[in-house]
Amino acid sequence: MDKRIKDILIKIKEAGYVAYLVGGSSLDEYFNLPYTDIDIATSATPQQISQLFDVISTQGEMFGNVKIQYQNLKAELTTFRIETYIYPSVYPKILRFSSNVKEDSYRRDFTINALYMDENQKIMDFHQGLSDIKAKKIRFIGDPQKRIKEDPSRIFRGLRLHQKTNFEFEEKTKQAIFNFVQEIKRLSKNKIAYEIKKTYDECGILNTNQLYEQWNVLKTLFGYNKVFYLENASEISLENIKEQLKEMLE
């Protein structure tokens, strides 16, 4: 574990709270992969976090989310919470913040994304995520259809997991993604652009095209399997990717 991450977790613990590396970050740590993001779940509130660290963004504070910088490391810290969704909204309603890590775990999307890792790399696993890792399976926490309808962007996250880990979806999860892929059309254009760009960044442009074609994502969004025009990484810049995403979503 990066010493700076360990220091953050210890500092929060010494202040009387608990904190864990979670989501894709704990999965990256488990597989000894480079971090794509640093996500930390904690019992501390944004106000309490701001007393411990240099907060660089409070944009998501109403959701218990702040971004900090610690020794040139940027991390996103989110307070444990219990949430619900009111259809057709794709954004959660926070019922209350929590000090209980198990309660927080139920809002996670996939079992392998719900591993809570402490500063000693000890893992808390409430949904048999480690068993699914051994079985090389991606499984929703709870009812797959309900989880997709709550937040269709979970389809994008699931596909990224599938591409990055080469794990297969368990059957109910697989069928739900195929049957409810139309739900992604409920997302805003900005959110769709963000998810496509994130998949490109993490999986590569050609893999992203193939992935989205296989799972009918591009066909669902644009009526046919439109792909990016760029074909190799040497031609790619942030600006022309943004321009293509903008054109695709007009």
N, C-alpha and C positions, 0 to 999 in steps of 0.2 A: 504494500500500500504506500502511495506517495506520502512522504513524511508530513507535508503540509495538510493533507486531508486528515491524517491521524491527529495532528495538532489541533485542528478545528474540532474534531469529535471530543478530544480530551478537554479542551477549553470549555466546551459547552457542558460536559459532564462535571467538571470542577466547579462550575457556576450553579450546580444543583439541578440540572436538567438531563435529559437523555437525548442521544442523537445517533443516527445510523446512516451509512451509505446505502442508497436504495435504488431500485429500478435498474435502468441500463448501466448505471455506474457500478453497482454491486455485481452485476453480471460480467461487466468488463473486468473487474477485479478478480472475480472467480476464475475467469478463463485467461487471466494475465494478458489482457488485450489493452491497447491504448484507450484512454478515456475519450468518449465522444462528448460527454457532458459530465458535470459533477453535480449530482443531486443528493441532498441530505434531508432526511426527515427528522423532525425533532419535536420534543414537548415544549420547547421555548417558543414564545410568541415573537412576532416581528419586532415589537418594542423591546423585548428582552434581548433579542439577537443584536439589535442596534447598539446596545450597551457593551457588547463584547467585540464587535467587528466593525470594519469600515464598510458600511452599506452603500452600494453603488446604484441600486435601483429598488424602488418601492412600488413599481407599477402594479404588481400583483398582490399588494398588501392586504386587500380586502379578502383574498383567498388564503391568507396566511403565508404568502410567498414574498421573499426578498432575495436579492442577489448581493453577494459580498465579494470583496477582494481581500485575499490574505497572502502576503508574500508573492505577489504577481499571479496567484491562482484565483480564478473566478469560480464561484460555486453558487448554486441555487439552494436556498434553505426554505423548507415548507413545514409549517406547524401541522402536527397530527390533526386530522379532522374527520368528521362524519358528514357525508354529503348525500344529496338525492338529486334526481333529475325530474323536471316537469316537462313532459313531451308537449310540443315538439322542440323545445329548447335543447341546444347541444351543450349548454353550459351548466355546471352544477350549481345547486343551491346549497350553501353551507348551513347545515343544521346546527352544528356547534364545533368549536375546536376541542381537542381532546388531549389528555396526557397519556393515553393508552395506545401503545403501538399496535396491538392486535386490532383495535377498532379502526385504525388508519389503514390497515392492510386490506380491508374489504373494498376500498375504493380503487385499488390497483387493478390493472386490466388482465394481465396474464400471470399464471402461477410462478413462472421463472423470472418475472419482473417484480415479484413481491418478496424478495430476499433482503432482509435487513442485516447489514454487516456492521459490527462495532469496530472500535479502534484496534482490537486484537484479531480481527478477521473472523470472529465468531459469528455465525449466521443464525438469525431467528427466522424460521420458516413455518408459517401458519397454514399454508395451502399445498403442501407436498411439492413445492417447486423443485427441490433437490431430486426427488424421485422422477419428476418429469425431465429434468436435465439428463439423468442417467438413461431414461427411455428415449431421449431425443425427441420430446414432444412439446408442442406449444398448445396450451390449454387456457381458455378463459377462466377467470374466477367467477363462479356463479353461472347463470343462464346466458349462453352466448348470444342469443337473439336479443335479449334485454340489454346486454352490455353494449351491443352495436347500436341499438336504437337510442340508448342514453347518450352515446358519444360516437358518431360514425368515424371520427378520426382514429379510433382504435383499430380500424381496418388497416390504415396506413402503418400504424405502429406494429401490428401483427406481421404484415408483409416484410417490414424491415427486419424484424426478428428472424423470420423465416429465411431471408436472404443471408443475413449475417451469421447465423448459427448453423444453417443447413438442416435445421430440425424440421420435422413434419408436423402439420397441424393434427391434433387428435380429431376424430371424425365429426363430432358435434360442432367443434370450432370451425372446421373446414367447411361444412355444409352451411353454417350460418354466414360465413363470409361470402360464399358464392350466392346464397339466396337473398342476402340483404345488402349487396354491394351498392344498390341504388340509393341507399341511405346517405352515401357520401355527397350526394347532390344537395343535401340540406346544409352543408358546410358553406361558410362564406368563401368568396374568391381568395381573400387574403389567407385564410386558413388552408385552403387547397394548395395555393402556391407555396406556402410554408412547408407543408407536408411533402410535396413533390421535391422541393429543393433539398429538404433534409434527407430524403431517401437517396437523391442523387449524391449528396455529399458523403453519405455513409456507405453506399453500395456501388457507386459508379454509374455513369450515364447509360452504358449499354445494358448492364444488369437491371437497372431501373426500367428501361424500356421493355425488356423481356418479361420482367416481373409483372408490370402493369398490364401488359398484353395478355399474359397467361390468366390473370385474375379479373379480366374485363374492366379494369379501372379506367383506362383511357376511353374505351368504347362507351362506358357509362357516362363519363364527363363530357365527351366531345362528339359522340355519335358514331365514332369509328376509331380505329387504333392509331391515332395521330402520335407521332414520336418527335423527339427533339431533332433538330437538323444537324447538330454537331455530332461527329462520329468518333472523334478521338480526343483524349484528355489534353493534348498539346494545344488544341484550338480553343480551349474553354477558359473563360474569365467570368468573374462574378457578374459583371455588367451584362454580358450577352446571355447568360443564363436567366437573369432577371427579365431581360427583354423578351426572351422566348416564352417564359412563363406568363408574362403579361399578355402576349399575343394569343397564346393557347386558351386563356381564360376569358378573352373578350367575346 
